[in-house]
Amino acid sequence: MTDQAILVLFNERNEDAIVESRKKYGDYCYAIAYRILQSREDAEECLNDTLLRAWNHIPPDCPNKLSAYLATIIRRLSLDCYRREQSQKRKADAVTVALHELEAILVHPDDLIQQIEERETARLLNQFLKNLPTKERSLLILRYFHLLTVAEIAKRCQMKENTVYAVLARTLKKLRIFLEKENRI
Amino acid sequence: MNATKLLDAFSKVDQDLLAEADTFRQAPRALPRLRYALIAASLALLIALIPITVMIANRTAPPPPVTNPPVTDAPLPNTHLSITDIPGAEAIDSDTLPNHFSGFNYHPGPNLHPIDKSAHQWATTVRENYATSEGTVENIQSILIQDGELYYHITQFSLNVQTHYFNTNGKDTVSLINVTLYKKNSNYFTVQNPYVITEGHSIYYDMGLYAEEYPTGLCVYESAKNHTVTIQGITYDLSEYADYYLVAYMQRRVMSSTNPYANEFGFGSRAGFFIKCFTDTDHERCNQRDR
């Protein structure tokens, strides 16, 4: 089924949209989650959450690329899940967990500043990426969005591992210079 | 900013860019093609080795006679005239040539008829595929002039080549090349005779490099069609300077142990002489004879 057809199902509030999305992009999204979480159960849970979130946001959202839209959601959810688990491992006492739960419902002025900073960072990153050649941009995204290993990228893009290393190193250096100019580091 | 925030920022990458990355594949590498080209070149080299070996073995044998164009019924006054011996011959003054044509580097041998200032050496630099070579013609050892026509009888000829490619420089002298005498007429230069050196004609290996003959196509294009030659970035109308000019052209391939990719690049050098030797009267005489 095409993305357009799936989006029609979403817009019609037809639950087949979830089924078709899972059929078409379930493995793709699951792989992203699993690379971050290294846990089948957690990855599966994130996939379910992703589809639910898509269901809740389409409409009004109308993504051009459904795969990219779902990938963005599952990556965020997976990273959140990952941090939550790391945090719980480090601070397993009842008080900290309680505080953490409470923090989640509070909007602190610092959080607002943080949100603005995050938005600005994302804007700069997009600006940087758009000015890169396709190869450098794609490799950077595959490495730091999809979190693929260099070997996986090399295989997928039909390149030598050394070449991927070199391109990534060069691009990261450019990124550092760019962020320095923008006073972000 | 820390790494965590930067990693988070990737979550907000534009979705078009994500889609592009998903479909990104490196274009097929040229390496396989280069390998095939290298294999083909190696095979060609092996095939070429057979006549080369025979040629080298025959170098001690007497040279085959030089095939000159048919001589007309007029008796040859002297088969070894110098230009200055021809009545009415006009020796060109080197001052009338651009500075780029200076550097006259003629080395007469013991049995030579020097062409003196009527010939002017020129050399060009060819830049092709990251490699540069610059050559000069030296060591023309004899000249044969027959009744209004000019021929070179070349027994030895060399082209000094300075190569520059990538990180390695090499200097190497290569003898033999395809030599062509061009004659100017009223409208264009014609290839009068592909005048391939016979004696001393060789291709040999040196410093892991090899040279190969190459047609004079480039020269024909530059001169016959465009009527010009470009030297050091400046284009000259040859008709202003010469009635004839001698062109040597060589193309070689570089085999370098320090840079295997250099195998792939052929480049060439051209060098030659401008020759201004006849007055209009002489031309007319030649034309009448030809008719």
HADDOCK unambig.tbl for C-alpha pairs under 7 A between the chains (distance, minus, plus):
assign (segid A and resid 65 and name CA) (segid B and resid 15 and name CA) 6.78 0.50 0.50
assign (segid A and resid 65 and name CA) (segid B and resid 19 and name CA) 6.91 0.50 0.50
assign (segid A and resid 68 and name CA) (segid B and resid 15 and name CA) 5.28 0.50 0.50
assign (segid A and resid 68 and name CA) (segid B and resid 18 and name CA) 5.77 0.50 0.50
assign (segid A and resid 68 and name CA) (segid B and resid 19 and name CA) 5.83 0.50 0.50
assign (segid A and resid 69 and name CA) (segid B and resid 15 and name CA) 6.53 0.50 0.50
assign (segid A and resid 72 and name CA) (segid B and resid 11 and name CA) 5.61 0.50 0.50
assign (segid A and resid 75 and name CA) (segid B and resid 11 and name CA) 6.55 0.50 0.50
assign (segid A and resid 76 and name CA) (segid B and resid 11 and name CA) 6.16 0.50 0.50
assign (segid A and resid 118 and name CA) (segid B and resid 9 and name CA) 6.71 0.50 0.50
assign (segid A and resid 121 and name CA) (segid B and resid 9 and name CA) 6.24 0.50 0.50
assign (segid A and resid 122 and name CA) (segid B and resid 9 and name CA) 4.68 0.50 0.50
assign (segid A and resid 122 and name CA) (segid B and resid 10 and name CA) 6.95 0.50 0.50
assign (segid A and resid 122 and name CA) (segid B and resid 12 and name CA) 5.82 0.50 0.50
assign (segid A and resid 122 and name CA) (segid B and resid 13 and name CA) 6.90 0.50 0.50
assign (segid A and resid 126 and name CA) (segid B and resid 13 and name CA) 5.81 0.50 0.50
assign (segid A and resid 126 and name CA) (segid B and resid 14 and name CA) 6.46 0.50 0.50
assign (segid A and resid 138 and name CA) (segid B and resid 20 and name CA) 6.95 0.50 0.50
assign (segid A and resid 138 and name CA) (segid B and resid 21 and name CA) 4.26 0.50 0.50
assign (segid A and resid 138 and name CA) (segid B and resid 24 and name CA) 6.52 0.50 0.50
assign (segid A and resid 141 and name CA) (segid B and resid 18 and name CA) 6.95 0.50 0.50
assign (segid A and resid 141 and name CA) (segid B and resid 21 and name CA) 6.52 0.50 0.50
assign (segid A and resid 142 and name CA) (segid B and resid 21 and name CA) 6.61 0.50 0.50
assign (segid A and resid 144 and name CA) (segid B and resid 7 and name CA) 6.68 0.50 0.50
assign (segid A and resid 144 and name CA) (segid B and resid 10 and name CA) 6.79 0.50 0.50
assign (segid A and resid 145 and name CA) (segid B and resid 10 and name CA) 5.56 0.50 0.50
assign (segid A and resid 145 and name CA) (segid B and resid 11 and name CA) 6.62 0.50 0.50
assign (segid A and resid 157 and name CA) (segid B and resid 24 and name CA) 6.59 0.50 0.50
assign (segid A and resid 157 and name CA) (segid B and resid 25 and name CA) 4.39 0.50 0.50
assign (segid A and resid 157 and name CA) (segid B and resid 26 and name CA) 5.35 0.50 0.50
assign (segid A and resid 158 and name CA) (segid B and resid 25 and name CA) 6.53 0.50 0.50
assign (segid A and resid 158 and name CA) (segid B and resid 26 and name CA) 5.86 0.50 0.50
assign (segid A and resid 159 and name CA) (segid B and resid 26 and name CA) 6.47 0.50 0.50
assign (segid A and resid 184 and name CA) (segid B and resid 1 and name CA) 6.16 0.50 0.50
assign (segid A and resid 185 and name CA) (segid B and resid 1 and name CA) 5.77 0.50 0.50
